[in-house]
Amino acid sequence: MFRTLTLLAATALTVSAQSPAQTGTIVIAHGGDSTWNAGVREIAAQAQTGGPVEVSFLMGPGAATARFQDAVAKLDAKGVTRIVVVPLLVSSHSGHYEQIRYLAGEDVQLDETMEHHLHMAGIERAASRTPIVLTKALDGSHEMARVLADRALALVRAQGDEPARRGLLIVGHGPNSAEDYAGWMANLRPVADSVRAWTGFRDVRLELVRDDAPAPVRAEAVLRTRELIEMQRLITGRDAIVVPVLVSKGLVSRDKLPRDIEGTASVYSGDPLLPHPAMARWVERRVRESTAMAVTAR
C-alpha cells in the first residue's frame, strides 16, 4: 500500500511539473495600427493554452508599449516555469522571424535594419532565467489553409456563384530575398493544395507581390500577379477570386494590394487571416507541440 501511494504521489508531481498551466505564451506579431493590433489581441485572448498569454509587437505604435521583455516580465510575475514564443507571422523565412529568434535568445546576428527596428522601439532580450522556447510561424499550417478556404468560399458565394466555376488566386506580401521567396512558396504550395481540395475551385494559383523588395523586383511580382488573374479569367470566363495571405487588416490589405490588382478581372475583399477561430486553435497547437517536445526531451 505504501509503495502504491508513493508511486501515485510521484506521478502526481510529474504531471504537475509538466502541466501546461506552468507554461506562459507570448504571441508576437509584426504590428500595425490599432485595428491591425486588435486582431492579434483578440486571437491571443481566445487561445486556450492552459496558461497565461501575453502579446508583443515588433513594429508600429504598439511596439513600444507591448515590448518583448515586458511580456516576459509579466509572465514571470505570474509564476510560469517555461515560456513559449509563438510568432504570428505568415512565414519563418523573414527578417522579422530572425528578430524573434534573437529575442528568444538564439544565436542570431541581425542585419542593421532589423537591429535598428528593435532599438527604435526599445525592444531587447529579456533579463529572465525562465526557459524560452520559440515555435515556427504559420508556414504551411492547416489552420491557415482553413481560413483561406473560408475566405474564398464566402467571397465566391457573395457573388452568387460556385467555386467550380471560378479561379482563385492566393496572394501574399512576400519577402525581399530570392532565398526567402523560395521558402515562402515551398510552405504555401501545400496550403494552396489544401484550399483547392477543400473548396473545389476550378483553378487555384499562388503568388507574392514582394512589397518590400527593390522596385524592379516588386514591379515584376505585381505584373506576374496581374497576369495570373488574366490567365484565370481566360480559363474560367469569370472574374478571379483574390484572397490575401495577410495576418491582419492594415495598409497592405486596404490600399497596396487593391492598387496592385486595380483594373484586373478580379473580386477582392481584403479579409485577412484575423479574426478567425482557427488562428486561436493554431496558437494552441503550437504550444501543445512545444510542450510535448519538452516532455519527450526529458
C-alpha positions, 0 to 999 in steps of 0.5 A, spaced: 500 500 500 505 504 501 509 503 495 502 504 491 501 511 494 508 513 493 508 511 486 501 515 485 504 521 489 510 521 484 506 521 478 502 526 481 508 531 481 510 529 474 504 531 471 504 537 475 511 539 473 509 538 466 502 541 466 501 546 461 498 551 466 506 552 468 507 554 461 506 562 459 505 564 451 507 570 448 504 571 441 508 576 437 506 579 431 509 584 426 504 590 428 500 595 425 495 600 427 490 599 432 485 595 428 491 591 425 493 590 433 486 588 435 486 582 431 492 579 434 489 581 441 483 578 440 486 571 437 491 571 443 485 572 448 481 566 445 487 561 445 486 556 450 493 554 452 492 552 459 496 558 461 497 565 461 498 569 454 501 575 453 502 579 446 508 583 443 509 587 437 515 588 433 513 594 429 508 600 429 505 604 435 504 598 439 511 596 439 513 600 444 508 599 449 507 591 448 515 590 448 518 583 448 521 583 455 515 586 458 511 580 456 516 576 459 516 580 465 509 579 466 509 572 465 514 571 470 510 575 475 505 570 474 509 564 476 510 560 469 516 555 469 517 555 461 515 560 456 513 559 449 514 564 443 509 563 438 510 568 432 504 570 428 507 571 422 505 568 415 512 565 414 519 563 418 523 565 412 523 573 414 527 578 417 522 579 422 522 571 424 530 572 425 528 578 430 524 573 434 529 568 434 534 573 437 529 575 442 528 568 444 535 568 445 538 564 439 544 565 436 542 570 431 546 576 428 541 581 425 542 585 419 542 593 421 535 594 419 532 589 423 537 591 429 535 598 428 527 596 428 528 593 435 532 599 438 527 604 435 522 601 439 526 599 445 525 592 444 531 587 447 532 580 450 529 579 456 533 579 463 529 572 465 532 565 467 525 562 465 526 557 459 524 560 452 522 556 447 520 559 440 515 555 435 515 556 427 510 561 424 504 559 420 508 556 414 504 551 411 499 550 417 492 547 416 489 552 420 491 557 415 489 553 409 482 553 413 481 560 413 483 561 406 478 556 404 473 560 408 475 566 405 474 564 398 468 560 399 464 566 402 467 571 397 465 566 391 458 565 394 457 573 395 457 573 388 452 568 387 456 563 384 460 556 385 467 555 386 467 550 380 466 555 376 471 560 378 479 561 379 482 563 385 488 566 386 492 566 393 496 572 394 501 574 399 506 580 401 512 576 400 519 577 402 525 581 399 530 575 398 530 570 392 532 565 398 526 567 402 521 567 396 523 560 395 521 558 402 515 562 402 512 558 396 515 551 398 510 552 405 504 555 401 504 550 395 501 545 400 496 550 403 494 552 396 493 544 395 489 544 401 484 550 399 483 547 392 481 540 395 477 543 400 473 548 396 473 545 389 475 551 385 476 550 378 483 553 378 487 555 384 494 559 383 499 562 388 503 568 388 507 574 392 507 581 390 514 582 394 512 589 397 518 590 400 523 588 395 527 593 390 522 596 385 524 592 379 523 586 383 516 588 386 514 591 379 515 584 376 511 580 382 505 585 381 505 584 373 506 576 374 500 577 379 496 581 374 497 576 369 495 570 373 488 573 374 488 574 366 490 567 365 484 565 370 479 569 367 481 566 360 480 559 363 474 560 367 470 566 363 469 569 370 472 574 374 478 571 379 477 570 386 483 574 390 484 572 397 490 575 401 495 571 405 495 577 410 495 576 418 491 582 419 487 588 416 492 594 415 495 598 409 497 592 405 490 589 405 486 596 404 490 600 399 497 596 396 494 590 394 487 593 391 492 598 387 496 592 385 490 588 382 486 595 380 483 594 373 484 586 373 478 581 372 478 580 379 473 580 386 477 582 392 475 583 399 481 584 403 479 579 409 485 577 412 487 571 416 484 575 423 479 574 426 478 567 425 477 561 430 482 557 427 488 562 428 486 561 436 486 553 435 493 554 431 496 558 437 494 552 441 497 547 437 503 550 437 504 550 444 501 543 445 507 541 440 512 545 444 510 542 450 510 535 448 517 536 445 519 538 452 516 532 455 519 527 450 526 531 451 526 529 458 
